[in-house]
Amino acid sequence: MVKKNSLDIIILSIILFGILILGEISYNEYIYGNVCSKFSIIPACYIAFIYFLLLFIFQVWNKIIVLFLILSGFALTLTGFASIGHLIGTIQCPISDIGIPTCFIGFFMFLILLILKFLQVKIEKHT
């Protein structure tokens, strides 16, 4: 069985990866513009970057699990809508260097984080 500490490391690694990638994308959006799709007038990469920063705080503090779950669930919903919009052609998500739309990557990252957090909570309840 996976231990809580292992899940902490995996979750934090995914979050830090998101912070690093979105930090670079957000920087490029700030410098060059038109790198990220927009949510209203706000670049989506800024929103996702802030989400990952907050998830990092919630994961490290580990006292506000509900906020972690709510925030990652909301982010999953937003990236899910963006992914569906991209598939049907109503939204154009930027394409990553590996050829995958960034909204798909975000969706799967938030999905994995939610699953891992639920596993972590379940393990904590049984210990």
DRENPA-3360 file (N, C-alpha, C; in nm, 2 decimals, always signed):
BEGIN
1 = MVKKNSLD = +0.08/-0.12/+0.00/+0.00/+0.00/+0.00/+0.09/+0.13/+0.00 ~ +0.05/+0.23/-0.07/+0.12/+0.35/-0.08/+0.11/+0.42/+0.05 ~ +0.22/+0.47/+0.10/+0.21/+0.55/+0.23/+0.18/+0.69/+0.20 ~ +0.13/+0.76/+0.31/+0.10/+0.90/+0.30/+0.21/+0.99/+0.26 ~ +0.33/+0.96/+0.31/+0.45/+1.04/+0.28/+0.48/+1.03/+0.13 ~ +0.47/+0.91/+0.07/+0.49/+0.89/-0.07/+0.39/+0.97/-0.15 ~ +0.26/+0.97/-0.11/+0.16/+1.05/-0.18/+0.19/+1.20/-0.17 ~ +0.24/+1.24/-0.05/+0.28/+1.38/-0.03/+0.38/+1.42/-0.14;
9 = IIILSIIL = +0.48/+1.34/-0.15/+0.59/+1.37/-0.24/+0.54/+1.37/-0.39 ~ +0.46/+1.27/-0.42/+0.40/+1.27/-0.56/+0.32/+1.39/-0.59 ~ +0.23/+1.42/-0.49/+0.14/+1.54/-0.51/+0.22/+1.67/-0.52 ~ +0.31/+1.69/-0.43/+0.40/+1.81/-0.43/+0.48/+1.82/-0.56 ~ +0.53/+1.70/-0.61/+0.61/+1.70/-0.73/+0.52/+1.75/-0.85 ~ +0.40/+1.70/-0.86/+0.31/+1.74/-0.97/+0.28/+1.89/-0.96 ~ +0.25/+1.93/-0.84/+0.22/+2.08/-0.82/+0.34/+2.16/-0.85 ~ +0.46/+2.12/-0.81/+0.58/+2.20/-0.84/+0.61/+2.20/-0.99;
17 = FGILILGE = +0.58/+2.09/-1.06/+0.60/+2.08/-1.20/+0.50/+2.18/-1.27 ~ +0.38/+2.19/-1.22/+0.28/+2.28/-1.27/+0.32/+2.43/-1.25 ~ +0.38/+2.45/-1.13/+0.42/+2.59/-1.10/+0.54/+2.63/-1.19 ~ +0.63/+2.54/-1.22/+0.74/+2.57/-1.30/+0.70/+2.60/-1.45 ~ +0.62/+2.50/-1.50/+0.58/+2.52/-1.64/+0.49/+2.64/-1.66 ~ +0.39/+2.66/-1.57/+0.30/+2.77/-1.58/+0.37/+2.90/-1.55 ~ +0.47/+2.90/-1.46/+0.55/+3.02/-1.44/+0.62/+3.07/-1.57 ~ +0.68/+2.97/-1.64/+0.74/+3.01/-1.76/+0.64/+3.06/-1.87;
25 = ISYNEYIY = +0.53/+2.99/-1.88/+0.42/+3.03/-1.98/+0.37/+3.16/-1.94 ~ +0.34/+3.19/-1.81/+0.29/+3.32/-1.77/+0.39/+3.43/-1.79 ~ +0.52/+3.40/-1.77/+0.62/+3.50/-1.80/+0.62/+3.53/-1.95 ~ +0.61/+3.43/-2.03/+0.61/+3.46/-2.18/+0.48/+3.53/-2.22 ~ +0.37/+3.50/-2.15/+0.25/+3.58/-2.18/+0.27/+3.72/-2.14 ~ +0.33/+3.75/-2.03/+0.35/+3.89/-1.98/+0.44/+3.96/-2.08 ~ +0.55/+3.90/-2.12/+0.65/+3.96/-2.21/+0.60/+3.98/-2.35 ~ +0.55/+3.87/-2.41/+0.52/+3.86/-2.55/+0.37/+3.88/-2.58;
33 = GNVCSKFS = +0.28/+3.84/-2.49/+0.14/+3.84/-2.51/+0.09/+3.73/-2.61 ~ -0.04/+3.70/-2.60/-0.10/+3.61/-2.69/-0.04/+3.47/-2.69 ~ +0.02/+3.43/-2.57/+0.07/+3.30/-2.55/-0.04/+3.20/-2.49 ~ -0.12/+3.26/-2.41/-0.23/+3.18/-2.34/-0.36/+3.22/-2.40 ~ -0.46/+3.13/-2.39/-0.60/+3.17/-2.42/-0.65/+3.25/-2.31 ~ -0.75/+3.33/-2.33/-0.80/+3.42/-2.23/-0.93/+3.37/-2.17 ~ -0.95/+3.39/-2.04/-1.07/+3.37/-1.97/-1.13/+3.51/-1.94 ~ -1.22/+3.55/-2.02/-1.27/+3.69/-2.02/-1.15/+3.77/-2.07;
41 = IIPACYIA = -1.09/+3.85/-1.99/-0.97/+3.93/-2.03/-0.84/+3.88/-1.96 ~ -0.86/+3.78/-1.88/-0.74/+3.73/-1.80/-0.68/+3.61/-1.87 ~ -0.55/+3.61/-1.89/-0.49/+3.49/-1.95/-0.51/+3.37/-1.86 ~ -0.55/+3.26/-1.92/-0.58/+3.14/-1.85/-0.46/+3.08/-1.78 ~ -0.34/+3.11/-1.83/-0.22/+3.06/-1.77/-0.19/+3.13/-1.63 ~ -0.23/+3.26/-1.62/-0.22/+3.33/-1.49/-0.31/+3.26/-1.39 ~ -0.43/+3.23/-1.43/-0.53/+3.17/-1.34/-0.48/+3.03/-1.29 ~ -0.43/+2.95/-1.39/-0.38/+2.82/-1.36/-0.25/+2.83/-1.27;
49 = FIYFLLLF = -0.17/+2.93/-1.29/-0.05/+2.95/-1.21/-0.09/+2.98/-1.07 ~ -0.19/+3.06/-1.05/-0.23/+3.10/-0.91/-0.30/+2.97/-0.85 ~ -0.37/+2.89/-0.93/-0.43/+2.77/-0.87/-0.32/+2.68/-0.82 ~ -0.22/+2.66/-0.90/-0.11/+2.57/-0.85/-0.03/+2.63/-0.73 ~ -0.02/+2.76/-0.72/+0.04/+2.82/-0.60/-0.04/+2.79/-0.48 ~ -0.17/+2.81/-0.49/-0.26/+2.79/-0.38/-0.27/+2.64/-0.34 ~ -0.27/+2.55/-0.44/-0.26/+2.41/-0.41/-0.14/+2.37/-0.34 ~ -0.03/+2.43/-0.38/+0.10/+2.41/-0.30/+0.09/+2.45/-0.16;
57 = IFQVWNKI = +0.03/+2.57/-0.13/+0.01/+2.61/+0.01/-0.08/+2.52/+0.08 ~ -0.20/+2.48/+0.02/-0.29/+2.39/+0.08/-0.23/+2.25/+0.11 ~ -0.15/+2.20/+0.02/-0.09/+2.07/+0.04/+0.02/+2.08/+0.15 ~ +0.10/+2.18/+0.15/+0.20/+2.19/+0.26/+0.14/+2.21/+0.39 ~ +0.04/+2.30/+0.40/-0.03/+2.33/+0.53/-0.11/+2.21/+0.57 ~ -0.18/+2.14/+0.48/-0.25/+2.02/+0.50/-0.36/+2.03/+0.61 ~ -0.40/+2.14/+0.65/-0.51/+2.16/+0.74/-0.64/+2.20/+0.67 ~ -0.63/+2.24/+0.55/-0.74/+2.28/+0.47/-0.76/+2.19/+0.35;
65 = IVLFLILS = -0.78/+2.07/+0.38/-0.80/+1.97/+0.27/-0.92/+2.00/+0.18 ~ -1.03/+2.05/+0.25/-1.15/+2.08/+0.17/-1.12/+2.19/+0.07 ~ -1.04/+2.29/+0.10/-1.01/+2.39/+0.00/-0.92/+2.34/-0.11 ~ -0.83/+2.24/-0.08/-0.76/+2.18/-0.19/-0.85/+2.11/-0.28 ~ -0.94/+2.03/-0.23/-1.04/+1.95/-0.31/-1.13/+2.05/-0.39 ~ -1.18/+2.15/-0.33/-1.27/+2.24/-0.40/-1.19/+2.31/-0.51 ~ -1.07/+2.36/-0.48/-1.00/+2.44/-0.58/-0.96/+2.35/-0.70 ~ -0.91/+2.23/-0.67/-0.87/+2.14/-0.78/-0.99/+2.09/-0.85;
73 = GFALTLTG = -1.10/+2.07/-0.79/-1.22/+2.03/-0.86/-1.27/+2.14/-0.95 ~ -1.27/+2.27/-0.90/-1.31/+2.38/-0.99/-1.21/+2.39/-1.11 ~ -1.08/+2.37/-1.08/-0.99/+2.38/-1.19/-1.01/+2.27/-1.29 ~ -1.04/+2.15/-1.24/-1.07/+2.04/-1.33/-1.19/+2.07/-1.42 ~ -1.29/+2.13/-1.36/-1.41/+2.17/-1.43/-1.38/+2.27/-1.54 ~ -1.30/+2.37/-1.51/-1.26/+2.47/-1.61/-1.18/+2.41/-1.72 ~ -1.08/+2.33/-1.69/-1.00/+2.27/-1.79/-1.08/+2.17/-1.87 ~ -1.18/+2.10/-1.81/-1.27/+2.01/-1.88/-1.35/+2.08/-1.98;
81 = FASIGHLI = -1.41/+2.20/-1.94/-1.49/+2.28/-2.04/-1.40/+2.33/-2.15 ~ -1.28/+2.37/-2.12/-1.18/+2.42/-2.22/-1.15/+2.30/-2.31 ~ -1.12/+2.19/-2.26/-1.09/+2.07/-2.34/-1.20/+2.03/-2.44 ~ -1.33/+2.03/-2.39/-1.44/+2.00/-2.47/-1.46/+2.11/-2.58 ~ -1.44/+2.24/-2.54/-1.45/+2.35/-2.63/-1.34/+2.33/-2.74 ~ -1.23/+2.29/-2.70/-1.12/+2.27/-2.80/-1.16/+2.16/-2.90 ~ -1.21/+2.05/-2.85/-1.25/+1.94/-2.93/-1.36/+1.97/-3.03 ~ -1.46/+2.06/-2.99/-1.57/+2.09/-3.08/-1.54/+2.22/-3.16;
89 = GTIQCPIS = -1.42/+2.28/-3.13/-1.38/+2.40/-3.21/-1.43/+2.53/-3.16 ~ -1.49/+2.54/-3.04/-1.53/+2.68/-2.99/-1.43/+2.75/-2.91 ~ -1.33/+2.68/-2.87/-1.21/+2.73/-2.79/-1.09/+2.68/-2.86 ~ -0.99/+2.77/-2.87/-0.86/+2.73/-2.92/-0.75/+2.73/-2.81 ~ -0.72/+2.61/-2.76/-0.62/+2.60/-2.65/-0.48/+2.60/-2.72 ~ -0.39/+2.67/-2.66/-0.25/+2.67/-2.72/-0.20/+2.52/-2.72 ~ -0.12/+2.49/-2.82/-0.06/+2.36/-2.83/+0.08/+2.36/-2.77 ~ +0.11/+2.26/-2.69/+0.23/+2.25/-2.62/+0.34/+2.21/-2.72;
97 = DIGIPTCF = +0.47/+2.21/-2.67/+0.58/+2.18/-2.76/+0.57/+2.03/-2.80 ~ +0.50/+1.95/-2.72/+0.49/+1.81/-2.76/+0.36/+1.78/-2.84 ~ +0.29/+1.88/-2.88/+0.18/+1.87/-2.97/+0.05/+1.84/-2.90 ~ +0.04/+1.86/-2.77/-0.09/+1.83/-2.70/-0.14/+1.97/-2.65 ~ -0.27/+1.99/-2.67/-0.33/+2.12/-2.63/-0.31/+2.13/-2.47 ~ -0.28/+2.25/-2.43/-0.25/+2.27/-2.29/-0.37/+2.25/-2.20 ~ -0.49/+2.27/-2.25/-0.60/+2.25/-2.17/-0.62/+2.10/-2.14 ~ -0.58/+2.01/-2.23/-0.58/+1.87/-2.20/-0.48/+1.83/-2.09;
105 = IGFFMFLI = -0.36/+1.89/-2.10/-0.26/+1.86/-2.00/-0.31/+1.91/-1.86 ~ -0.36/+2.03/-1.86/-0.41/+2.08/-1.73/-0.52/+1.99/-1.68 ~ -0.62/+1.95/-1.76/-0.72/+1.86/-1.72/-0.67/+1.74/-1.65 ~ -0.58/+1.67/-1.72/-0.52/+1.55/-1.66/-0.44/+1.57/-1.54 ~ -0.37/+1.68/-1.53/-0.29/+1.71/-1.41/-0.39/+1.73/-1.29 ~ -0.49/+1.81/-1.31/-0.59/+1.83/-1.20/-0.66/+1.70/-1.16 ~ -0.69/+1.62/-1.26/-0.76/+1.49/-1.24/-0.67/+1.40/-1.15 ~ -0.54/+1.39/-1.19/-0.45/+1.31/-1.11/-0.43/+1.36/-0.97;
113 = LLILKFLQ = -0.43/+1.50/-0.96/-0.41/+1.55/-0.82/-0.53/+1.52/-0.74 ~ -0.65/+1.53/-0.79/-0.77/+1.50/-0.72/-0.78/+1.35/-0.68 ~ -0.74/+1.26/-0.77/-0.74/+1.12/-0.73/-0.64/+1.09/-0.62 ~ -0.52/+1.15/-0.64/-0.42/+1.13/-0.54/-0.46/+1.18/-0.40 ~ -0.52/+1.30/-0.40/-0.56/+1.36/-0.27/-0.67/+1.28/-0.21 ~ -0.77/+1.22/-0.29/-0.87/+1.14/-0.23/-0.80/+1.01/-0.17 ~ -0.70/+0.96/-0.24/-0.63/+0.84/-0.18/-0.56/+0.88/-0.05 ~ -0.50/+0.99/-0.05/-0.43/+1.04/+0.07/-0.53/+1.05/+0.19;
121 = VKIEKHT = -0.64/+1.11/+0.16/-0.74/+1.13/+0.27/-0.79/+1.00/+0.32 ~ -0.81/+0.90/+0.22/-0.86/+0.77/+0.26/-0.75/+0.70/+0.35 ~ -0.63/+0.71/+0.31/-0.52/+0.65/+0.39/-0.51/+0.71/+0.53 ~ -0.53/+0.84/+0.54/-0.52/+0.91/+0.67/-0.63/+0.87/+0.76 ~ -0.75/+0.84/+0.70/-0.86/+0.80/+0.78/-0.84/+0.66/+0.84 ~ -0.76/+0.58/+0.77/-0.74/+0.44/+0.82/-0.62/+0.42/+0.91 ~ -0.55/+0.53/+0.93/-0.43/+0.52/+1.01/-0.45/+0.59/+1.15;
% end
